Amino acid sequence: MTNIFVGNLSFHTTEQTLRALFEQFGSVDRVSLVTDRETGKARGFGFVEMAQKAEAENAIAALNGRELDGRAINVNEARPKEDRGGGGGYRGRSGGGGGGGRQGNRW
C-alpha cells in the first residue's frame, strides 16, 4: 500500500475528480481530501492510497506538476506524520475560575 500526498489542490477539486485522475495509473483504494474542522472547507491537499507500489510510482512521476482544475499539483509519496511533541506544558497557576451556579448549596 502506498499513500500519496497531493498538494496545491483547487478548493473546487472533488474526491471523485482526484480518484479518476489516479485511476488512469491503476487501482485506487481510497481518496481523502483534508477539510478544516471548524468550517468544513477544503484545505487544498489530500491523500490517495494505491495498492500497487509500481502503479503509485508511475502516478507520482506522471502527475507531479500537472495542472488540475487550474492549479499545478504537487504529488509525492506521503511521509509519516512527525511527532510534534506533547501538549502546551505547564503554565503555572492562572488564577480565578469558580464553580459557578448554585453556590452555597450542599449536595
The first five atom37 places (N, CA, C, CB, O) and aatype in JSON, in Angstrom:
{
  "aatype": [12, 16, 2, 9, 13, 19, 7, 2, 10, 15, 13, 8, 16, 16, 6, 5, 16, 10, 1, 0, 10, 13, 6, 5, 13, 7, 15, 19, 3, 1, 19, 15, 10, 19, 16, 3, 1, 6, 16, 7, 11, 0, 1, 7, 13, 7, 13, 19, 6, 12, 0, 5, 11, 0, 6, 0, 6, 2, 0, 9, 0, 0, 10, 2, 7, 1, 6, 10, 3, 7, 1, 0, 9, 2, 19, 2, 6, 0, 1, 14, 11, 6, 3, 1, 7, 7, 7, 7, 7, 18, 1, 7, 1, 15, 7, 7, 7, 7, 7, 7, 7, 1, 5, 7, 2, 1, 17],
  "atom_mask": [
    [1, 1, 1, 1, 1],
    [1, 1, 1, 1, 1],
    [1, 1, 1, 1, 1],
    [1, 1, 1, 1, 1],
    [1, 1, 1, 1, 1],
    [1, 1, 1, 1, 1],
    [1, 1, 1, 0, 1],
    [1, 1, 1, 1, 1],
    [1, 1, 1, 1, 1],
    [1, 1, 1, 1, 1],
    [1, 1, 1, 1, 1],
    [1, 1, 1, 1, 1],
    [1, 1, 1, 1, 1],
    [1, 1, 1, 1, 1],
    [1, 1, 1, 1, 1],
    [1, 1, 1, 1, 1],
    [1, 1, 1, 1, 1],
    [1, 1, 1, 1, 1],
    [1, 1, 1, 1, 1],
    [1, 1, 1, 1, 1],
    [1, 1, 1, 1, 1],
    [1, 1, 1, 1, 1],
    [1, 1, 1, 1, 1],
    [1, 1, 1, 1, 1],
    [1, 1, 1, 1, 1],
    [1, 1, 1, 0, 1],
    [1, 1, 1, 1, 1],
    [1, 1, 1, 1, 1],
    [1, 1, 1, 1, 1],
    [1, 1, 1, 1, 1],
    [1, 1, 1, 1, 1],
    [1, 1, 1, 1, 1],
    [1, 1, 1, 1, 1],
    [1, 1, 1, 1, 1],
    [1, 1, 1, 1, 1],
    [1, 1, 1, 1, 1],
    [1, 1, 1, 1, 1],
    [1, 1, 1, 1, 1],
    [1, 1, 1, 1, 1],
    [1, 1, 1, 0, 1],
    [1, 1, 1, 1, 1],
    [1, 1, 1, 1, 1],
    [1, 1, 1, 1, 1],
    [1, 1, 1, 0, 1],
    [1, 1, 1, 1, 1],
    [1, 1, 1, 0, 1],
    [1, 1, 1, 1, 1],
    [1, 1, 1, 1, 1],
    [1, 1, 1, 1, 1],
    [1, 1, 1, 1, 1],
    [1, 1, 1, 1, 1],
    [1, 1, 1, 1, 1],
    [1, 1, 1, 1, 1],
    [1, 1, 1, 1, 1],
    [1, 1, 1, 1, 1],
    [1, 1, 1, 1, 1],
    [1, 1, 1, 1, 1],
    [1, 1, 1, 1, 1],
    [1, 1, 1, 1, 1],
    [1, 1, 1, 1, 1],
    [1, 1, 1, 1, 1],
    [1, 1, 1, 1, 1],
    [1, 1, 1, 1, 1],
    [1, 1, 1, 1, 1],
    [1, 1, 1, 0, 1],
    [1, 1, 1, 1, 1],
    [1, 1, 1, 1, 1],
    [1, 1, 1, 1, 1],
    [1, 1, 1, 1, 1],
    [1, 1, 1, 0, 1],
    [1, 1, 1, 1, 1],
    [1, 1, 1, 1, 1],
    [1, 1, 1, 1, 1],
    [1, 1, 1, 1, 1],
    [1, 1, 1, 1, 1],
    [1, 1, 1, 1, 1],
    [1, 1, 1, 1, 1],
    [1, 1, 1, 1, 1],
    [1, 1, 1, 1, 1],
    [1, 1, 1, 1, 1],
    [1, 1, 1, 1, 1],
    [1, 1, 1, 1, 1],
    [1, 1, 1, 1, 1],
    [1, 1, 1, 1, 1],
    [1, 1, 1, 0, 1],
    [1, 1, 1, 0, 1],
    [1, 1, 1, 0, 1],
    [1, 1, 1, 0, 1],
    [1, 1, 1, 0, 1],
    [1, 1, 1, 1, 1],
    [1, 1, 1, 1, 1],
    [1, 1, 1, 0, 1],
    [1, 1, 1, 1, 1],
    [1, 1, 1, 1, 1],
    [1, 1, 1, 0, 1],
    [1, 1, 1, 0, 1],
    [1, 1, 1, 0, 1],
    [1, 1, 1, 0, 1],
    [1, 1, 1, 0, 1],
    [1, 1, 1, 0, 1],
    [1, 1, 1, 0, 1],
    [1, 1, 1, 1, 1],
    [1, 1, 1, 1, 1],
    [1, 1, 1, 0, 1],
    [1, 1, 1, 1, 1],
    [1, 1, 1, 1, 1],
    [1, 1, 1, 1, 1]
  ],
  "atom_positions": [
    [[0.85, -1.18, 0.0], [0.0, 0.0, 0.0], [0.89, 1.24, 0.0], [-0.96, 0.0, 1.22], [1.79, 1.35, 0.83]],
    [[0.63, 2.15, -0.92], [1.38, 3.39, -0.99], [0.43, 4.55, -0.76], [2.11, 3.54, -2.35], [-0.61, 4.66, -1.42]],
    [[0.79, 5.41, 0.18], [-0.01, 6.59, 0.48], [0.64, 7.77, -0.23], [-0.12, 6.84, 2.03], [1.83, 8.04, -0.04]],
    [[-0.15, 8.48, -1.04], [0.36, 9.57, -1.87], [-0.22, 10.89, -1.39], [0.02, 9.33, -3.36], [-1.43, 11.02, -1.21]],
    [[0.66, 11.87, -1.19], [0.24, 13.22, -0.83], [-0.02, 14.0, -2.11], [1.31, 13.93, 0.07], [0.78, 13.94, -3.05]],
    [[-1.12, 14.74, -2.15], [-1.44, 15.59, -3.3], [-1.71, 16.99, -2.76], [-2.68, 15.03, -4.12], [-2.68, 17.2, -2.04]],
    [[-0.86, 17.94, -3.13], [-0.99, 19.29, -2.61], [-1.26, 20.31, -3.69], [0.0, 0.0, 0.0], [-1.22, 20.0, -4.88]],
    [[-1.54, 21.53, -3.26], [-1.86, 22.67, -4.13], [-3.13, 22.41, -4.94], [-0.68, 22.97, -5.07], [-3.23, 22.83, -6.1]],
    [[-4.07, 21.73, -4.32], [-5.33, 21.45, -5.0], [-6.24, 22.67, -4.99], [-6.04, 20.26, -4.33], [-6.23, 23.47, -4.06]],
    [[-7.01, 22.8, -6.04], [-8.05, 23.82, -6.08], [-9.1, 23.47, -5.03], [-8.7, 23.91, -7.51], [-9.33, 22.3, -4.73]],
    [[-9.72, 24.49, -4.47], [-10.78, 24.24, -3.49], [-12.02, 23.65, -4.15], [-11.14, 25.54, -2.76], [-12.96, 23.24, -3.46]],
    [[-12.03, 23.6, -5.48], [-13.16, 23.02, -6.22], [-12.93, 21.56, -6.59], [-13.41, 23.82, -7.49], [-13.85, 20.89, -7.07]],
    [[-11.73, 21.04, -6.36], [-11.42, 19.65, -6.67], [-12.2, 18.72, -5.74], [-9.9, 19.38, -6.56], [-12.26, 18.96, -4.53]],
    [[-12.79, 17.68, -6.3], [-13.55, 16.72, -5.51], [-12.79, 15.41, -5.4], [-14.94, 16.48, -6.14], [-11.84, 15.16, -6.13]],
    [[-13.23, 14.57, -4.46], [-12.63, 13.25, -4.32], [-12.83, 12.43, -5.6], [-13.22, 12.51, -3.11], [-11.95, 11.66, -5.99]],
    [[-13.97, 12.6, -6.25], [-14.25, 11.87, -7.49], [-13.28, 12.28, -8.6], [-15.7, 12.1, -7.94], [-12.8, 11.44, -9.35]],
    [[-13.0, 13.58, -8.7], [-12.06, 14.07, -9.71], [-10.67, 13.5, -9.47], [-12.02, 15.62, -9.71], [-10.0, 13.05, -10.4]],
    [[-10.25, 13.52, -8.22], [-8.92, 13.02, -7.87], [-8.83, 11.52, -8.11], [-8.6, 13.34, -6.4], [-7.82, 11.03, -8.62]],
    [[-9.87, 10.78, -7.76], [-9.89, 9.33, -7.99], [-9.76, 9.03, -9.49], [-11.19, 8.71, -7.42], [-8.98, 8.16, -9.88]],
    [[-10.53, 9.72, -10.3], [-10.49, 9.49, -11.76], [-9.11, 9.77, -12.33], [-11.54, 10.36, -12.47], [-8.64, 9.06, -13.21]],
    [[-8.45, 10.82, -11.82], [-7.11, 11.16, -12.28], [-6.13, 10.04, -11.98], [-6.64, 12.46, -11.63], [-5.35, 9.65, -12.85]],
    [[-6.15, 9.51, -10.76], [-5.2, 8.48, -10.36], [-5.55, 7.1, -10.91], [-5.12, 8.41, -8.85], [-4.66, 6.27, -11.1]],
    [[-6.82, 6.85, -11.17], [-7.21, 5.54, -11.71], [-6.67, 5.3, -13.12], [-8.73, 5.42, -11.73], [-6.68, 4.17, -13.6]],
    [[-6.19, 6.34, -13.77], [-5.54, 6.17, -15.07], [-4.26, 5.34, -14.94], [-5.22, 7.54, -15.7], [-3.76, 4.8, -15.92]],
    [[-3.74, 5.26, -13.72], [-2.47, 4.57, -13.49], [-2.62, 3.27, -12.73], [-1.55, 5.47, -12.73], [-1.64, 2.54, -12.57]],
    [[-3.83, 2.95, -12.27], [-4.04, 1.7, -11.56], [-5.18, 1.8, -10.57], [0.0, 0.0, 0.0], [-5.97, 2.75, -10.58]],
    [[-5.24, 0.8, -9.73], [-6.33, 0.69, -8.76], [-6.13, 1.65, -7.59], [-6.43, -0.75, -8.24], [-5.06, 1.7, -6.98]],
    [[-7.18, 2.42, -7.29], [-7.14, 3.36, -6.18], [-8.0, 2.79, -5.06], [-7.66, 4.79, -6.62], [-9.18, 2.5, -5.25]],
    [[-7.39, 2.63, -3.88], [-8.12, 2.08, -2.74], [-8.92, 3.14, -2.0], [-7.17, 1.41, -1.79], [-10.06, 2.9, -1.58]],
    [[-8.31, 4.32, -1.83], [-9.0, 5.35, -1.05], [-8.51, 6.73, -1.46], [-8.79, 5.13, 0.46], [-7.34, 6.91, -1.79]],
    [[-9.43, 7.71, -1.42], [-9.1, 9.11, -1.67], [-9.7, 9.91, -0.52], [-9.65, 9.6, -3.06], [-10.85, 9.7, -0.14]],
    [[-8.92, 10.83, 0.03], [-9.47, 11.7, 1.06], [-8.92, 13.11, 0.9], [-9.16, 11.14, 2.47], [-7.7, 13.31, 0.83]],
    [[-9.83, 14.07, 0.86], [-9.45, 15.48, 0.83], [-9.53, 15.99, 2.26], [-10.36, 16.32, -0.13], [-10.49, 15.7, 2.97]],
    [[-8.53, 16.74, 2.68], [-8.47, 17.24, 4.04], [-9.29, 18.53, 4.12], [-7.0, 17.48, 4.49], [-9.15, 19.43, 3.3]],
    [[-10.16, 18.59, 5.14], [-11.01, 19.76, 5.33], [-10.75, 20.39, 6.69], [-12.49, 19.38, 5.19], [-10.26, 19.73, 7.61]],
    [[-11.07, 21.64, 6.81], [-10.94, 22.36, 8.07], [-11.98, 21.84, 9.04], [-11.08, 23.89, 7.86], [-13.15, 21.69, 8.67]],
    [[-11.59, 21.58, 10.27], [-12.52, 21.03, 11.27], [-13.68, 21.97, 11.57], [-11.78, 20.72, 12.54], [-14.81, 21.53, 11.76]],
    [[-13.39, 23.25, 11.62], [-14.42, 24.21, 12.02], [-15.34, 24.6, 10.88], [-13.77, 25.43, 12.57], [-16.56, 24.68, 11.06]],
    [[-14.77, 24.85, 9.69], [-15.59, 25.35, 8.58], [-16.05, 24.25, 7.63], [-14.82, 26.38, 7.81], [-17.04, 24.42, 6.92]],
    [[-15.33, 23.12, 7.61], [-15.66, 22.05, 6.68], [-15.17, 22.31, 5.26], [0.0, 0.0, 0.0], [-15.42, 21.5, 4.37]],
    [[-14.49, 23.42, 5.05], [-13.98, 23.76, 3.71], [-12.68, 23.03, 3.44], [-13.79, 25.29, 3.56], [-11.91, 22.74, 4.36]],
    [[-12.43, 22.74, 2.16], [-11.21, 22.05, 1.75], [-9.99, 22.89, 2.11], [-11.23, 21.76, 0.24], [-10.02, 24.12, 2.05]],
    [[-8.91, 22.2, 2.49], [-7.67, 22.89, 2.87], [-6.64, 22.89, 1.75], [-7.08, 22.24, 4.1], [-5.53, 23.41, 1.93]],
    [[-6.98, 22.32, 0.59], [-6.08, 22.39, -0.56], [-5.11, 21.23, -0.7], [0.0, 0.0, 0.0], [-4.17, 21.29, -1.49]],
    [[-5.33, 20.17, 0.08], [-4.49, 18.98, -0.09], [-5.27, 17.74, 0.3], [-3.19, 19.09, 0.74], [-6.33, 17.81, 0.93]],
    [[-4.73, 16.59, -0.08], [-5.39, 15.33, 0.23], [-4.44, 14.17, 0.05], [0.0, 0.0, 0.0], [-3.24, 14.34, -0.17]],
    [[-5.0, 12.97, 0.15], [-4.22, 11.75, 0.06], [-4.92, 10.73, -0.82], [-3.96, 11.16, 1.45], [-6.15, 10.64, -0.84]],
    [[-4.12, 9.96, -1.54], [-4.62, 8.88, -2.38], [-3.85, 7.62, -2.0], [-4.46, 9.21, -3.92], [-2.63, 7.64, -1.92]],
    [[-4.57, 6.53, -1.77], [-3.92, 5.26, -1.47], [-4.05, 4.33, -2.65], [-4.52, 4.62, -0.19], [-5.15, 4.11, -3.17]],
    [[-2.91, 3.78, -3.07], [-2.89, 2.8, -4.17], [-2.22, 1.53, -3.66], [-2.14, 3.38, -5.43], [-1.21, 1.59, -2.96]],
    [[-2.79, 0.38, -4.03], [-2.3, -0.9, -3.53], [-0.95, -1.3, -4.13], [-3.32, -1.98, -3.81], [-0.09, -1.86, -3.44]],
    [[-0.76, -1.03, -5.4], [0.45, -1.47, -6.09], [1.49, -0.36, -6.12], [0.12, -1.92, -7.51], [1.24, 0.72, -6.65]],
    [[2.66, -0.62, -5.54], [3.72, 0.38, -5.46], [4.14, 0.88, -6.84], [4.92, -0.18, -4.73], [4.35, 2.08, -7.02]],
    [[4.26, 0.0, -7.8], [4.69, 0.41, -9.14], [3.67, 1.35, -9.78], [4.89, -0.83, -10.03], [4.05, 2.32, -10.44]],
    [[2.38, 1.07, -9.59], [1.34, 1.95, -10.13], [1.4, 3.32, -9.45], [-0.06, 1.32, -9.93], [1.25, 4.35, -10.11]],
    [[1.63, 3.32, -8.14], [1.73, 4.57, -7.4], [2.92, 5.39, -7.88], [1.84, 4.3, -5.89], [2.81, 6.6, -8.08]],
    [[4.05, 4.74, -8.08], [5.25, 5.44, -8.55], [5.03, 6.04, -9.93], [6.45, 4.49, -8.57], [5.47, 7.16, -10.2]],
    [[4.35, 5.3, -10.81], [4.03, 5.82, -12.14], [3.12, 7.04, -12.05], [3.38, 4.73, -13.01], [3.31, 8.02, -12.77]],
    [[2.13, 6.97, -11.17], [1.2, 8.09, -10.99], [1.94, 9.32, -10.47], [0.05, 7.71, -10.02], [1.73, 10.43, -10.96]],
    [[2.81, 9.13, -9.49], [3.57, 10.24, -8.92], [4.43, 10.91, -10.0], [4.46, 9.75, -7.75], [4.43, 12.13, -10.13]],
    [[5.15, 10.09, -10.77], [6.03, 10.61, -11.82], [5.24, 11.38, -12.89], [6.81, 9.47, -12.47], [5.69, 12.42, -13.37]],
    [[4.08, 10.86, -13.24], [3.3, 11.47, -14.31], [2.5, 12.7, -13.86], [2.37, 10.46, -14.9], [2.28, 13.61, -14.65]],
    [[2.08, 12.71, -12.62], [1.15, 13.76, -12.19], [1.79, 14.93, -11.44], [0.12, 13.16, -11.33], [1.17, 15.99, -11.34]],
    [[2.98, 14.76, -10.91], [3.61, 15.86, -10.18], [3.84, 17.04, -11.12], [4.95, 15.39, -9.54], [4.52, 16.9, -12.14]],
    [[3.28, 18.19, -10.78], [3.41, 19.38, -11.61], [2.32, 19.53, -12.66], [0.0, 0.0, 0.0], [2.23, 20.57, -13.32]],
    [[1.5, 18.51, -12.83], [0.42, 18.56, -13.82], [-0.7, 19.48, -13.35], [-0.13, 17.13, -14.09], [-0.94, 19.61, -12.15]],
    [[-1.36, 20.11, -14.28], [-2.45, 21.01, -13.93], [-3.76, 20.23, -13.71], [-2.64, 22.07, -15.02], [-4.12, 19.36, -14.5]],
    [[-4.43, 20.59, -12.63], [-5.74, 20.01, -12.31], [-6.62, 21.14, -11.79], [-5.62, 18.83, -11.27], [-6.26, 21.81, -10.82]],
    [[-7.74, 21.36, -12.41], [-8.66, 22.42, -12.01], [-7.96, 23.78, -11.9], [-9.33, 22.08, -10.68], [-8.23, 24.56, -10.99]],
    [[-7.05, 24.04, -12.86], [-6.39, 25.33, -12.93], [-5.19, 25.52, -12.02], [0.0, 0.0, 0.0], [-4.67, 26.63, -11.93]],
    [[-4.73, 24.45, -11.34], [-3.58, 24.56, -10.43], [-2.58, 23.46, -10.74], [-4.04, 24.47, -8.95], [-2.96, 22.33, -11.06]],
    [[-1.31, 23.79, -10.65], [-0.24, 22.79, -10.81], [-0.12, 22.04, -9.49], [1.14, 23.46, -11.22], [0.28, 22.62, -8.48]],
    [[-0.47, 20.76, -9.49], [-0.5, 19.99, -8.24], [0.87, 19.43, -7.89], [-1.51, 18.85, -8.36], [1.7, 19.15, -8.76]],
    [[1.1, 19.26, -6.59], [2.31, 18.61, -6.07], [1.93, 17.19, -5.67], [2.91, 19.4, -4.84], [0.99, 16.98, -4.91]],
    [[2.65, 16.23, -6.2], [2.34, 14.82, -5.94], [3.62, 14.11, -5.52], [1.7, 14.14, -7.19], [4.61, 14.11, -6.25]],
    [[3.58, 13.5, -4.33], [4.72, 12.7, -3.89], [4.27, 11.69, -2.84], [5.84, 13.6, -3.32], [3.16, 11.77, -2.32]],
    [[5.16, 10.76, -2.56], [4.82, 9.76, -1.56], [4.7, 10.43, -0.2], [5.88, 8.62, -1.52], [5.57, 11.2, 0.21]],
    [[3.61, 10.14, 0.49], [3.37, 10.75, 1.8], [4.37, 10.23, 2.81], [1.93, 10.48, 2.28], [4.69, 9.04, 2.83]],
    [[4.86, 11.13, 3.63], [5.75, 10.75, 4.73], [4.91, 10.59, 5.97], [6.89, 11.81, 4.94], [3.87, 11.23, 6.11]],
    [[5.33, 9.73, 6.89], [4.59, 9.59, 8.14], [4.53, 10.92, 8.88], [5.23, 8.51, 9.04], [5.47, 11.71, 8.82]],
    [[3.43, 11.16, 9.56], [3.27, 12.4, 10.31], [4.31, 12.47, 11.41], [1.85, 12.51, 10.89], [4.49, 11.53, 12.18]],
    [[5.0, 13.61, 11.49], [6.03, 13.78, 12.51], [5.39, 14.02, 13.86], [6.97, 14.95, 12.16], [4.33, 14.63, 13.97]],
    [[6.06, 13.51, 14.9], [5.6, 13.76, 16.25], [6.01, 15.17, 16.63], [6.17, 12.71, 17.26], [7.2, 15.49, 16.66]],
    [[5.03, 16.02, 16.91], [5.31, 17.41, 17.23], [5.44, 17.63, 18.73], [4.24, 18.3, 16.68], [5.46, 18.77, 19.18]],
    [[5.53, 16.59, 19.5], [5.68, 16.73, 20.93], [4.33, 16.79, 21.62], [0.0, 0.0, 0.0], [3.27, 16.76, 20.98]],
    [[4.39, 16.87, 22.94], [3.17, 16.86, 23.74], [2.44, 18.18, 23.71], [0.0, 0.0, 0.0], [2.71, 19.04, 22.88]],
    [[1.52, 18.31, 24.61], [0.68, 19.49, 24.69], [1.46, 20.75, 25.03], [0.0, 0.0, 0.0], [2.66, 20.83, 24.8]],
    [[0.76, 21.71, 25.58], [1.34, 23.01, 25.83], [2.26, 23.09, 27.04], [0.0, 0.0, 0.0], [2.94, 24.1, 27.22]],
    [[2.29, 22.07, 27.87], [3.15, 22.11, 29.04], [2.51, 22.88, 30.19], [0.0, 0.0, 0.0], [1.4, 23.39, 30.07]],
    [[3.24, 22.93, 31.29], [2.74, 23.6, 32.49], [2.92, 25.1, 32.38], [3.45, 23.07, 33.75], [4.01, 25.57, 32.03]],
    [[1.88, 25.84, 32.66], [1.96, 27.29, 32.56], [1.77, 27.97, 33.9], [0.92, 27.79, 31.59], [1.62, 29.19, 33.95]],
    [[1.78, 27.23, 34.98], [1.62, 27.82, 36.31], [0.15, 28.08, 36.61], [0.0, 0.0, 0.0], [-0.73, 27.78, 35.81]],
    [[-0.07, 28.63, 37.76], [-1.45, 28.93, 38.16], [-1.94, 30.16, 37.41], [-1.55, 29.16, 39.69], [-1.2, 31.13, 37.24]],
    [[-3.15, 30.1, 36.97], [-3.67, 31.22, 36.22], [-4.84, 31.88, 36.92], [-4.08, 30.78, 34.83], [-5.66, 32.54, 36.28]],
    [[-4.93, 31.72, 38.21], [-5.94, 32.44, 38.98], [-7.34, 31.93, 38.75], [0.0, 0.0, 0.0], [-7.55, 30.88, 38.14]],
    [[-8.29, 32.66, 39.23], [-9.73, 32.56, 39.2], [-10.39, 31.31, 38.69], [0.0, 0.0, 0.0], [-9.78, 30.24, 38.58]],
    [[-11.6, 31.47, 38.38], [-12.4, 30.38, 37.87], [-13.09, 29.66, 38.99], [0.0, 0.0, 0.0], [-12.5, 28.76, 39.61]],
    [[-14.28, 30.01, 39.27], [-15.04, 29.33, 40.32], [-15.98, 28.33, 39.71], [0.0, 0.0, 0.0], [-16.06, 28.19, 38.49]],
    [[-16.68, 27.65, 40.55], [-17.59, 26.62, 40.1], [-18.83, 27.15, 39.42], [0.0, 0.0, 0.0], [-19.44, 26.42, 38.65]],
    [[-19.22, 28.35, 39.66], [-20.42, 28.87, 39.02], [-21.66, 28.42, 39.76], [0.0, 0.0, 0.0], [-21.54, 27.87, 40.86]],
    [[-22.78, 28.63, 39.23], [-24.13, 28.43, 39.76], [-24.29, 27.56, 41.0], [0.0, 0.0, 0.0], [-23.45, 26.71, 41.28]],
    [[-25.35, 27.78, 41.72], [-25.77, 27.02, 42.89], [-24.74, 27.02, 44.0], [-26.08, 25.61, 42.51], [-24.59, 26.03, 44.72]],
    [[-24.03, 28.12, 44.15], [-23.03, 28.19, 45.21], [-23.73, 28.24, 46.57], [-22.12, 29.44, 45.02], [-24.82, 28.79, 46.73]],
    [[-23.08, 27.66, 47.5], [-23.61, 27.68, 48.86], [-24.54, 26.53, 49.17], [0.0, 0.0, 0.0], [-24.82, 26.27, 50.34]],
    [[-25.02, 25.84, 48.19], [-25.89, 24.68, 48.44], [-25.04, 23.45, 48.66], [-26.87, 24.46, 47.26], [-24.02, 23.26, 48.0]],
    [[-25.46, 22.64, 49.58], [-24.74, 21.39, 49.8], [-25.38, 20.29, 48.97], [-24.73, 21.0, 51.31], [-26.6, 20.24, 48.82]],
    [[-24.57, 19.45, 48.44], [-25.09, 18.36, 47.58], [-25.23, 17.16, 48.39], [-24.18, 18.09, 46.38], [-25.64, 16.12, 47.88]]
  ]
}
